[in-house]
Amino acid sequence: MAPQWDAVVVGAGFGGIGAGIELDRLGLHDFVILEREDDLGGTWHVNRYPGLAVDIASVTYSYSFEPNPSWSRLFAPGAELKKYAEHVAVKYDLRRRMRFGTVVEGARWDAGNEQWVVTVAGGETLTARYLLTATGFLSQPYTPPFPGIESFAGKIIHTTAWDDDYDLTDRRAAVIGTGATAVQLVPEVAERVAELTVFQRTPIWVVPKVDAPIPGVVRGLFAKVPLTQKAARLVNTGMLEALMVVGVLHYAQAKPVNSAAAALARAHLYAQVRDPETRAKLTPHYDFGCKRPTFSNTYFKTFNQPHVHLETNPIDHVEPDGIVTADGHKTEIDTLLLATGFNLWDVNFPAIEIIGRDGVDLGKFWRDNRFQAYEGITVPKFPNFLSLNSPYSYSGLSYFTTIEAQMKHMGRLFTEMLRRGEHTFEVTERANAEFLDRVTAKLGSSVFYGGDCATARSYYFNQHGEAALLRPTSTTNAHREAVTFPLDDYTYGRTA
């Protein structure tokens, strides 16, 4: 029985858009992109909170083959990323192949027909030769189960479901969380509310943000001479590589680089926060890089304002009119803003139920064993399946370096399969095991294992205590291996 589609892509963010572009390049035009939200853009559609912007320079946070010369700032606001996603989807003729408001519940491999059967909410099923999941690394919002939170009588807003109609003026608000989202949100909220309390469990490393409007003359130069924008991208990517690859992944060999980054962040904190006690509370007690660092020129300054308070005692419970901490202190509020992040390892890897060959459940397999994916994209016993957000796949600090490396891997893999006249592929157990051993060994010299990350509470670490998110190589290496991996690392044709 022939499948309905060449491929089903789950997710219409930048990962899904990249997958669609590559499928077209390969001549597999008959595909559908399923998206649970009501429009494309992924995180840049879902997130609309005040202060939302990229934390990687715009020239790098974009497809290298589709530069945007019109970024308004070095770090573009979120609305521009959403607009960029729309532009790319239209230019590459993807929007017409997207279905919005479609919640994928799961997928299973049909060995007899050599196809994937994808089930969506409401009972509909779709069949496809290939399944590509592009559900993102940060797509499953997390709300900690604070006792009594259901009794809160005021307004609760998670940053992934921002209420644009809710007026924060003169509110008594609390922000729970001090990760990258809170660093952007807190200064904006502080300008509007009467009282703001920030509940911090773990402080975050923050370095200065070299941000400014991009002058019109520069944008004009980018448009007329694309090589100038490519040069800017190359310089920024090199700086990110130095920070991430040298200072974080090669921590054992380059401790001075890591120490210098931490010193910069401490100096930034010291220069911006007047009160010594507040500075001490905002200072991380883990090594730089254990958690993803962030950039801001305004976050620390916010705590100098008399109506802004930093609370570091653990939350005990929530009452109808406030939050009570473990020391018995109650903070009365009428608005609760949750910047509590995402659940990666319990529900995000994978974000849907995926049943492969021999009835293997991917999520159960990962959680019962080790999180693993060959070159960060394929898994044994899952034929014709590409997971675009996988263990050991995130390369560098820009998501787009990951996306483009995976597109190249797709191109090499599918080209070889089609050259052989086959229509199925599966990575071998041997190749997967060798890759897992290699990346695990490389991580041994990283800050995650060689540094002090005990108090970081970092989403980089899974429930096995492994830092299985980042690919511990340079971006150059990831892209080189995407076009040179041994073709016999896969089997082609009918799977066992």
Secondary structure, 3 states (H helix, E strand, C coil): CCCCEEEEEECCCHHHHHHHHHHHHCCCCCEEEECCCCCCCCHHHHCCCCCCECCCCCCCCCCCCCCCCCCCECCCEHHHHHHHHHHHHHHCCCHHHEECCCCEEEEEEECCCCEEEEEECCCCEEEEEEEEECCCCCCCECCCCCCCHHHCCCEEEEHHHCCCCCCCCCCEEEEECCCHHHHHHHHHHHCCCCEEEEECCCCCCEECCCCCECCHHHHHHHHHCHHHHHHHHHHHHHHHHHHHHHHHHCCCCCHHHHHHHHHHHHHHHHHHCCCHHHHHHHCCCCCCCCCCCEECCCHHHHCCCCCEEEECCCEEEEECCEEEECCCCEEECCEEEECCCECCCCCCCCCCEEECHHHCEHHHHHHHCCCCCECCCECCCCCCEEECCCCCCECCCCHHHHHHHHHHHHHHHHHHHHHCCCCCEEECHHHHHHHHHHHHHHHCCCHHHHCCCCCCCCCCECCCCCECCECCCCHHHHHHHHCCCCHHHEEECCCC
